[in-house]
């Protein structure tokens, strides 16, 4: 079993889309990442996060039932769990944040369980760069791969800290807008080169419904997003993508460009399930057979024969 440390939020979300709305449901980056990674074989995922005592036992059981280790999930007595509420526009690509309550997350000091400080893969969800760095420093030995997700908010208020953390990271996953902001370059090819010089060997640039790009030096790979007839809730898609990506690398036990190419497809595949229902509902129920069938769909989407005349 390959150990995978996942650091991020376990949270409550309240979501409204053109297809309906929810009350408080299970959400958070670490939740989606962990559940996605648990779909891969021979992966031992552990969540490092914090919640309040209002976090239901049913949610804890849901994670444990999927063989996700929660020894690093701190439950603060008397505390309240991080809460986010948002409303999506008709195009499902833009949203308005209605409520953000940091609660226990405000003073989150992650503690990696001793039994996971030797993990081969570390997935740092979107948190303060200083918090992400503290996790790297807790590892007893250098992991095979450290993956970091971030966002423009941290670029706005903690750019220096983010750059310091990036020096110790192997992979960064960001969207196209964030890549342009971080690099100061409009071309994503040039942006990836600039970000590479900040530390990460691999740069993953997510483009939502238009797929994702993987850069390593002069090597570039594109993974499409599966065209879907209906998208109910895109909230956890990016984190599910990260979970499938990190989970496949942990399963493969290899960190080559070729492995990361396949990992990108696994991430896109699992994310395509998440958006079909609200919250984690679809990810909870998806079967190995369904995942394999959809992987074949991805293969058909990009596979073609072509004769090139000399």
Secondary structure, DSSP 8 states (H G I E B T S, - for coil): -EEEEEES--EEEEEEETTEE-SSEEE-HHHHHHHHHTTSTTEEEEEEEEEETTS-HHHHHHHHHTT-EEEEEEEETT----EEEEEE-TTSS-EEEEEEE-GGGGG------GGGTT-SEEEE-S--HHHHHHHHHH-SS--SEEEEE--HHHHHH-HHHHHHHHTT-SEEEEEHHHHHHHHS-SSHHHHHHHHHTTT-SEEEEE-GGG-EEEEETTEEEEE-----S--S--TTHHHHHHHHHHHHHHHHT--SHHHHHHHHHHHHHHHHHHTTSSTTHHHHH--HHHHHHHHHHHHHHH--------
